[in-house]
Amino acid sequence: MRCHNDTLIIVGKIGSGKTTQLPQFLFNARLCRDGKTIGITHPRRVVVVTVAKRVAEECGVE
C-alpha cells in the first residue's frame, strides 16, 4: 500500500468496523510508524476512550 496523501477519510455504515477494525488493519500494515499516527474522531469522549482502550488491548499496545 502506498500513501500519497496525509489524510484519509473513511465513510461507512454503522457496525462496519471503521472505528475498531480499520485502525488495527492500518497498525498491522505498519502504517503507524515514522511518527505517523492513526486518529479516530467521535462526538462523544467516553466512546473514544473506550474504543481506544479496546483497540490498544487487541493490538497489544498501550
Backbone as JSON Lines, residues from 0, in Angstrom:
{"i":0,"aa":"M","n":[0.86,-1.17,0.0],"ca":[0.0,0.0,0.0],"c":[0.9,1.23,0.0]}
{"i":1,"aa":"R","n":[0.69,2.12,-0.92],"ca":[1.46,3.36,-0.98],"c":[0.55,4.51,-0.65]}
{"i":2,"aa":"C","n":[1.04,5.39,0.2],"ca":[0.24,6.54,0.62],"c":[0.77,7.79,-0.04]}
{"i":3,"aa":"H","n":[-0.1,8.5,-0.71],"ca":[0.29,9.74,-1.37],"c":[-0.31,10.96,-0.69]}
{"i":4,"aa":"N","n":[-1.19,10.75,0.27],"ca":[-1.85,11.85,0.96],"c":[-1.59,11.74,2.46]}
{"i":5,"aa":"D","n":[-1.72,12.88,3.15],"ca":[-1.53,12.9,4.6],"c":[-2.79,12.5,5.34]}
{"i":6,"aa":"T","n":[-3.93,12.56,4.69],"ca":[-5.2,12.32,5.37],"c":[-6.05,11.35,4.55]}
{"i":7,"aa":"L","n":[-6.71,10.46,5.28],"ca":[-7.64,9.52,4.66],"c":[-8.94,9.58,5.45]}
{"i":8,"aa":"I","n":[-10.04,9.8,4.77],"ca":[-11.35,9.86,5.43],"c":[-12.15,8.65,4.98]}
{"i":9,"aa":"I","n":[-12.66,7.9,5.96],"ca":[-13.44,6.7,5.69],"c":[-14.89,6.95,6.07]}
{"i":10,"aa":"V","n":[-15.8,6.6,5.2],"ca":[-17.24,6.72,5.47],"c":[-17.84,5.34,5.24]}
{"i":11,"aa":"G","n":[-18.66,4.89,6.19],"ca":[-19.28,3.58,6.04],"c":[-20.45,3.42,6.98]}
{"i":12,"aa":"K","n":[-21.13,2.32,6.84],"ca":[-22.31,2.05,7.66],"c":[-21.93,1.75,9.11]}
{"i":13,"aa":"I","n":[-22.88,1.94,10.01],"ca":[-22.7,1.62,11.42],"c":[-22.4,0.13,11.54]}
{"i":14,"aa":"G","n":[-21.4,-0.19,12.35],"ca":[-21.04,-1.58,12.59],"c":[-20.14,-2.2,11.54]}
{"i":15,"aa":"S","n":[-19.61,-1.39,10.64],"ca":[-18.78,-1.93,9.57],"c":[-17.31,-2.09,9.97]}
{"i":16,"aa":"G","n":[-16.94,-1.63,11.17],"ca":[-15.56,-1.78,11.63],"c":[-14.69,-0.57,11.41]}
{"i":17,"aa":"K","n":[-15.28,0.55,11.05],"ca":[-14.5,1.77,10.8],"c":[-13.69,2.18,12.03]}
{"i":18,"aa":"T","n":[-14.29,2.05,13.19],"ca":[-13.67,2.54,14.42],"c":[-12.76,1.51,15.07]}
{"i":19,"aa":"T","n":[-13.09,0.24,14.98],"ca":[-12.31,-0.78,15.69],"c":[-11.42,-1.62,14.78]}
{"i":20,"aa":"Q","n":[-11.89,-1.99,13.62],"ca":[-11.12,-2.89,12.76],"c":[-10.15,-2.16,11.84]}
{"i":21,"aa":"L","n":[-10.56,-1.04,11.3],"ca":[-9.69,-0.3,10.38],"c":[-8.4,0.16,11.05]}
{"i":22,"aa":"P","n":[-8.44,0.71,12.27],"ca":[-7.18,1.1,12.91],"c":[-6.24,-0.09,13.1]}
{"i":23,"aa":"Q","n":[-6.8,-1.25,13.42],"ca":[-5.97,-2.44,13.6],"c":[-5.35,-2.88,12.27]}
{"i":24,"aa":"F","n":[-6.11,-2.78,11.2],"ca":[-5.58,-3.11,9.88],"c":[-4.42,-2.19,9.53]}
{"i":25,"aa":"L","n":[-4.6,-0.89,9.75],"ca":[-3.55,0.08,9.44],"c":[-2.32,-0.15,10.32]}
{"i":26,"aa":"F","n":[-2.55,-0.45,11.6],"ca":[-1.45,-0.73,12.52],"c":[-0.68,-1.97,12.06]}
{"i":27,"aa":"N","n":[-1.4,-3.03,11.75],"ca":[-0.76,-4.28,11.33],"c":[-0.08,-4.15,9.97]}
{"i":28,"aa":"A","n":[-0.53,-3.22,9.15],"ca":[0.1,-2.96,7.86],"c":[1.33,-2.07,8.02]}
{"i":29,"aa":"R","n":[1.67,-1.77,9.28],"ca":[2.84,-0.96,9.64],"c":[2.77,0.46,9.08]}
{"i":30,"aa":"L","n":[1.57,1.0,9.0],"ca":[1.4,2.37,8.54],"c":[1.47,3.36,9.7]}
{"i":31,"aa":"C","n":[1.64,2.85,10.9],"ca":[1.73,3.69,12.09],"c":[3.18,3.69,12.57]}
{"i":32,"aa":"R","n":[4.06,4.23,11.77],"ca":[5.48,4.29,12.13],"c":[6.07,5.59,11.6]}
{"i":33,"aa":"D","n":[7.31,5.82,11.89],"ca":[7.99,7.04,11.45],"c":[7.23,8.29,11.88]}
{"i":34,"aa":"G","n":[6.69,8.27,13.11],"ca":[5.98,9.43,13.63],"c":[4.55,9.57,13.17]}
{"i":35,"aa":"K","n":[4.06,8.61,12.4],"ca":[2.68,8.67,11.91],"c":[1.73,8.13,12.98]}
{"i":36,"aa":"T","n":[0.53,8.65,12.99],"ca":[-0.47,8.19,13.96],"c":[-1.77,7.85,13.24]}
{"i":37,"aa":"I","n":[-2.58,7.07,13.94],"ca":[-3.91,6.74,13.45],"c":[-4.88,7.5,14.35]}
{"i":38,"aa":"G","n":[-5.72,8.32,13.78],"ca":[-6.66,9.11,14.57],"c":[-8.1,8.78,14.19]}
{"i":39,"aa":"I","n":[-8.92,8.6,15.21],"ca":[-10.34,8.33,15.01],"c":[-11.11,9.41,15.75]}
{"i":40,"aa":"T","n":[-12.11,9.97,15.13],"ca":[-12.91,11.0,15.81],"c":[-14.31,10.48,16.1]}
{"i":41,"aa":"H","n":[-14.87,11.02,17.15],"ca":[-16.24,10.68,17.54],"c":[-16.75,11.83,18.4]}
{"i":42,"aa":"P","n":[-18.02,12.18,18.31],"ca":[-18.51,13.33,19.08],"c":[-18.59,13.1,20.6]}
{"i":43,"aa":"R","n":[-18.53,11.86,21.05],"ca":[-18.63,11.59,22.49],"c":[-17.3,11.06,23.03]}
{"i":44,"aa":"R","n":[-16.74,11.8,24.0],"ca":[-15.43,11.45,24.55],"c":[-15.41,10.05,25.15]}
{"i":45,"aa":"V","n":[-16.45,9.68,25.88],"ca":[-16.46,8.37,26.53],"c":[-16.35,7.24,25.51]}
{"i":46,"aa":"V","n":[-16.94,7.41,24.35],"ca":[-16.84,6.4,23.29],"c":[-15.4,6.31,22.8]}
{"i":47,"aa":"V","n":[-14.76,7.45,22.6],"ca":[-13.39,7.48,22.1],"c":[-12.45,6.76,23.07]}
{"i":48,"aa":"V","n":[-12.57,7.07,24.35],"ca":[-11.71,6.46,25.36],"c":[-11.93,4.95,25.41]}
{"i":49,"aa":"T","n":[-13.17,4.53,25.41],"ca":[-13.5,3.1,25.48],"c":[-12.97,2.36,24.25]}
{"i":50,"aa":"V","n":[-13.19,2.92,23.09],"ca":[-12.74,2.28,21.85],"c":[-11.21,2.25,21.79]}
{"i":51,"aa":"A","n":[-10.56,3.33,22.19],"ca":[-9.1,3.38,22.17],"c":[-8.51,2.29,23.06]}
{"i":52,"aa":"K","n":[-9.07,2.11,24.24],"ca":[-8.59,1.06,25.14],"c":[-8.78,-0.32,24.53]}
{"i":53,"aa":"R","n":[-9.93,-0.53,23.93],"ca":[-10.23,-1.84,23.33],"c":[-9.29,-2.15,22.17]}
{"i":54,"aa":"V","n":[-9.11,-1.19,21.28],"ca":[-8.25,-1.41,20.12],"c":[-6.8,-1.6,20.56]}
{"i":55,"aa":"A","n":[-6.34,-0.81,21.51],"ca":[-4.97,-0.95,22.02],"c":[-4.77,-2.33,22.63]}
{"i":56,"aa":"E","n":[-5.75,-2.78,23.39],"ca":[-5.67,-4.11,24.01],"c":[-5.61,-5.2,22.94]}
{"i":57,"aa":"E","n":[-6.44,-5.09,21.92],"ca":[-6.45,-6.09,20.85],"c":[-5.16,-6.07,20.05]}
{"i":58,"aa":"C","n":[-4.51,-4.9,19.96],"ca":[-3.24,-4.78,19.23],"c":[-2.03,-5.09,20.1]}
{"i":59,"aa":"G","n":[-2.26,-5.2,21.41],"ca":[-1.16,-5.49,22.32],"c":[-0.26,-4.3,22.59]}
{"i":60,"aa":"V","n":[-0.83,-3.09,22.54],"ca":[-0.07,-1.87,22.84],"c":[-0.81,-1.06,23.89]}
{"i":61,"aa":"E","n":[-0.14,-0.04,24.41],"ca":[-0.79,0.84,25.39],"c":[-1.28,2.1,24.73]}
